[in-house]
């Protein structure tokens, strides 16, 4: 690995990145763990902090109709902007770096350029997206899809676990759902979008590299599944006469695992399950669970969906229950733009690092932005490849490397292909 210390920067930028990310990590809905869901008071506080940091670079800051916080620094000649950023929402009991790194590293980079008196010919926008994770509501990528103009109006009626719709949450957040179309941007506004993100995997660490160039992002589909049986007394209904929704749901989950194991390059996850009425002496009458399917090949993911839905239908008939499946989100796999990726790859090499290209198995806001403009992604090594976990971590040296690569990109960026 190239030593940042040997370049004389002494990791000052990296230290600042970690400091700012730690400040964001203090904004949580829970005292003992990091949980920051979209369109909550804590999301508002995170937006406010990010906005203050953006203003320190000279940016003008605003919040758009979906709740994205956006900073803009004008260029000396070109009104088009290179867009940088990631999301500020988290999963439950999250790590600090998934999302915020992609907002904070560009801010620190612009602070460096300002301190050195460097003005860029093109505009730069940094965005903290509203909802990438899809934890509070069934849909995901709300902020980036609104920016790209691909957020369907009916999505605003989807509700969280407390029955609060996205539209209602927006109103409580101080936004007008009727103005959601104003979040849409024009392709002519942008030169491209570059997202910085921890790798969430072990490849870079295994090869002792601080950063990597993303080639493509895997496609994904999400479902909510409701299994309806018949609630009954745990002591009086014979086993053979039961319509146990939880047993049927369990069989569905095992089938999902078996199907995904049988296919190459596909992963399926049931991350949430709720049984009702939820009493120890009552046979479950209703069970709801989530399904997340991903693959770098859309044809493989489609095949897995077909097999899983067929298996669920068979289980419903065998168990004499009703199973309703609803697709809440789907995104095709996305390739990163060659022209923009070439410039990001060049910035990696000019910063003194080996260029390593790799795909992303996780979804990112860049997927939605591909419908608006060119996209490229920079992966940053994370300890043990761990993510969506409090153990999520990067080193100050790798944070420094990230900022230096962004600096190379911005100062050597060719605005036109």
RACOR-V82486 format. One record per backbone hydrogen bond with DSSP energy under -0.5 kcal/mol. CO is the residue of the C=O (numbers start at 1). NH is the residue of the N-H. Records with the same first field share a line. If there is no record, write none. Layout:
CO: NH, NH
//
This chain:
2: 4
4: 7, 9
5: 8
9: 12
11: 15
12: 16
13: 17
14: 18
15: 19
16: 20
17: 21
18: 22
19: 23
20: 24
21: 25
22: 26
23: 26
24: 27
26: 28
30: 33
33: 30, 35
34: 94
35: 29
36: 90
37: 40
40: 44
41: 45
42: 46
43: 47
44: 48
45: 49
46: 50
47: 51
48: 52
49: 53
50: 54
51: 55
52: 56
54: 57, 59
55: 58
60: 72
62: 70
64: 67
68: 64, 70
69: 128
70: 62
71: 126
72: 60, 74
73: 124
77: 79
78: 123
80: 123
81: 83, 191, 192
82: 125
83: 194
84: 127
86: 129
91: 36, 94
97: 99, 101
98: 100
99: 102, 103
100: 103, 104
101: 105
103: 107
104: 108
105: 109
106: 110
107: 111
108: 112
109: 113
110: 114
111: 115
112: 116
113: 118
114: 117
117: 119
120: 76
121: 77, 78
123: 82
124: 73
125: 84
126: 71
127: 86, 129
128: 69
129: 88
131: 142
141: 145
142: 146
143: 147
144: 148
145: 149, 150, 151
147: 185
150: 152
152: 155
153: 156
154: 157
155: 158
156: 167
158: 166
160: 163
163: 165
164: 160
165: 169
166: 170
167: 171
168: 172
169: 173
170: 175
171: 174
175: 177
176: 179
177: 180
179: 182
180: 183
181: 184
186: 189
187: 190
189: 81
192: 83
193: 376
194: 85
195: 378
197: 380
202: 206
203: 207
204: 209
205: 208
210: 381
212: 214, 379
213: 358
215: 336
216: 360
217: 334
219: 295
220: 331
221: 293
222: 328, 329
223: 291
224: 326
225: 227, 289
226: 228, 324
227: 229, 287
228: 322
232: 283
233: 237
236: 238
238: 241
239: 242
243: 230, 245
244: 248
245: 249
246: 250
247: 251
248: 252
249: 253
250: 254
251: 255
252: 256
253: 257
254: 258
255: 259
256: 260
257: 261
258: 262
259: 263
260: 263
263: 266
267: 294
269: 271, 292
272: 290
274: 288
276: 285, 286
279: 282
281: 234
283: 232
284: 245
285: 229
286: 276
287: 227
288: 274
289: 225
291: 223
292: 269
293: 221
294: 267
295: 219
296: 298
297: 301
298: 302
299: 303
300: 304
301: 305
302: 306
303: 307
304: 308
305: 309
306: 310
307: 311
308: 312
309: 313
310: 314
311: 315
312: 316
313: 317
314: 318
315: 319
316: 320, 321
322: 228
323: 325
324: 226
326: 224, 328
329: 222
331: 220
334: 217
337: 341
338: 342
339: 343
340: 344
341: 345
342: 346
343: 347
344: 348
345: 349
346: 350
347: 351
348: 353
349: 352
354: 356
356: 213
358: 215
359: 361
360: 218
364: 367, 368
365: 368, 369
366: 370
368: 371
369: 372, 373
374: 193
375: 337
376: 195
377: 214, 379
378: 197
379: 212
380: 199
382: 385
383: 386
389: 392
393: 383
395: 399
396: 400
397: 401
398: 402
399: 403
400: 404
401: 405
402: 406
403: 407
404: 408
405: 409
406: 410
407: 411
408: 412
410: 413
413: 415
//
